[in-house]
Structures are given as C-alpha cells and as structure tokens.
Amino acid sequence: MRRRKQKSNKWRQKQKKRERKLKLKKRYDDRKAAWQKRMEEYREYITSDAWRELRDECLAQAHYVCDHCAGVANTAHHIRYDEDFSFDCLENLVALCWDCHRELHPDRKADK
C-alpha cells in the first residue's frame, strides 16, 4: 500500500510539473503572438504617409542635425513607444544619424 502511495505521489508531481510547463509555454506563446502583432502594427505605421510626414517634420525641425553627435540626421527615433500610434507627436521624436540610432537599438540588424 505504501509503495502504491509513493508511486501515486510521484505521478502527481510529474503531472503538476507537466501542467506548469504547459502553462508557461502557453504564456510564452501568447506573449510572443502579442509581440508579433504589435511589431506588425508598428511596421504598418512606419510605412504610412502620416509617419513619413511626422518624420520629415522632425528632421526639418532639427535642421537635419543628429541630437547625439551633431552629424547628419537621417532618421527619427521614438522616445517612447505608445500603444496607439495615432497619438504620435513631434515631442516624442528625436532626430538621429544612422550610427546613433543603431546604438539605441543594438538588437536590430539593420534600420530601414
């Protein structure tokens, strides 16, 4: 009887461990899916006319001078990434050169 309980307890422990792993995997998958959706929305926004106008206005306001190194600015960097890009404004952008922008995003392979 005692041996049967030990086996039963081991089986329960293994089952609980499997369930925890499944919960963690589901949470990871959900977060990954949400991140991918967010990146898709961001890419869509970055290719919009509204973004291009805002970016050009940011660069013109900075006279095409990088805010970090005083080089030639050719990209606008978001200071804060809000959930809804419809509220994006000039105060949330900084004019940067490619090199300074890459320093702020070391995980990105290339800027577009």
C-alpha positions as CSV (number, residue, x, y, z in Angstrom):
1,M,0.0,0.0,0.0
2,R,2.8,2.4,0.9
3,R,4.6,1.7,-2.3
4,R,1.5,2.4,-4.3
5,K,1.1,5.8,-2.5
6,Q,4.7,6.7,-3.3
7,K,4.1,5.9,-7.0
8,S,0.9,7.9,-6.9
9,N,2.7,10.9,-5.3
10,K,5.5,10.7,-7.9
11,W,2.9,10.5,-10.7
12,R,1.1,13.6,-9.3
13,Q,4.4,15.5,-9.0
14,K,5.2,14.7,-12.6
15,Q,1.7,15.7,-13.7
16,K,2.0,19.0,-11.9
17,K,5.3,19.7,-13.4
18,R,3.9,18.9,-16.9
19,E,1.0,21.3,-16.2
20,R,3.3,24.1,-15.1
21,K,5.4,23.6,-18.2
22,L,2.3,23.8,-20.4
23,K,1.1,27.0,-18.6
24,L,4.5,28.6,-19.1
25,K,4.6,27.6,-22.7
26,K,1.1,29.0,-23.3
27,R,2.0,32.2,-21.6
28,Y,5.2,32.4,-23.7
29,D,3.2,31.7,-26.9
30,D,0.6,34.3,-26.0
31,R,3.2,37.0,-25.3
32,K,5.1,36.1,-28.5
33,A,1.9,36.3,-30.5
34,A,1.1,39.7,-28.9
35,W,4.6,41.0,-29.6
36,Q,4.4,39.8,-33.3
37,K,1.1,41.5,-33.7
38,R,2.5,44.7,-32.1
39,M,5.5,44.6,-34.4
40,E,3.3,44.1,-37.5
41,E,1.2,47.2,-36.4
42,Y,4.4,49.2,-35.9
43,R,5.8,48.2,-39.3
44,E,2.4,49.2,-40.9
45,Y,2.6,52.6,-39.1
46,I,6.2,53.2,-40.1
47,T,5.3,52.8,-43.8
48,S,2.3,55.1,-43.6
49,D,2.1,58.6,-45.0
50,A,1.3,60.0,-41.6
51,W,4.6,58.7,-40.2
52,R,6.6,60.0,-43.2
53,E,5.2,63.5,-42.7
54,L,5.9,63.4,-39.0
55,R,9.4,62.1,-39.5
56,D,10.2,64.7,-42.2
57,E,8.9,67.5,-39.9
58,C,11.1,66.2,-37.0
59,L,14.2,66.1,-39.2
60,A,13.4,69.6,-40.6
61,Q,12.8,71.0,-37.1
62,A,16.3,69.7,-36.1
63,H,17.8,71.1,-39.3
64,Y,18.9,67.5,-40.1
65,V,21.4,67.6,-37.2
66,C,21.7,64.5,-35.0
67,D,20.8,65.2,-31.4
68,H,23.5,62.9,-30.1
69,C,26.6,63.5,-32.2
70,A,25.8,66.6,-34.3
71,G,26.2,64.6,-37.5
72,V,23.8,64.5,-40.4
73,A,20.4,63.2,-39.1
74,N,18.5,60.9,-41.4
75,T,16.2,59.1,-39.1
76,A,13.7,59.9,-36.4
77,H,13.7,57.9,-33.2
78,H,10.7,57.4,-30.9
79,I,11.5,58.3,-27.3
80,R,8.5,56.3,-26.1
81,Y,6.6,53.7,-27.9
82,D,2.9,54.1,-27.1
83,E,0.2,51.5,-27.6
84,D,-1.7,53.6,-30.1
85,F,0.4,55.4,-32.8
86,S,-2.4,57.8,-33.7
87,F,-1.2,60.0,-30.8
88,D,2.3,60.2,-32.1
89,C,3.8,63.7,-32.0
90,L,7.0,65.7,-32.5
91,E,7.7,65.8,-28.8
92,N,8.0,62.1,-28.9
93,L,10.7,62.1,-31.6
94,V,14.4,62.7,-31.8
95,A,16.4,63.3,-35.0
96,L,19.4,60.9,-35.2
97,C,22.0,59.7,-37.6
98,W,22.1,56.0,-38.5
99,D,25.0,55.2,-36.2
100,C,23.4,56.8,-33.2
101,H,20.1,55.1,-34.0
102,R,21.8,51.7,-34.2
103,E,23.4,52.3,-30.8
104,L,20.0,52.8,-29.3
105,H,18.8,49.6,-31.0
106,P,21.7,47.1,-30.7
107,D,19.3,44.1,-31.1
108,R,18.2,45.3,-34.6
109,K,20.2,44.0,-37.6
110,A,19.5,47.0,-39.9
111,D,17.4,50.1,-40.0
112,K,15.0,50.6,-42.8
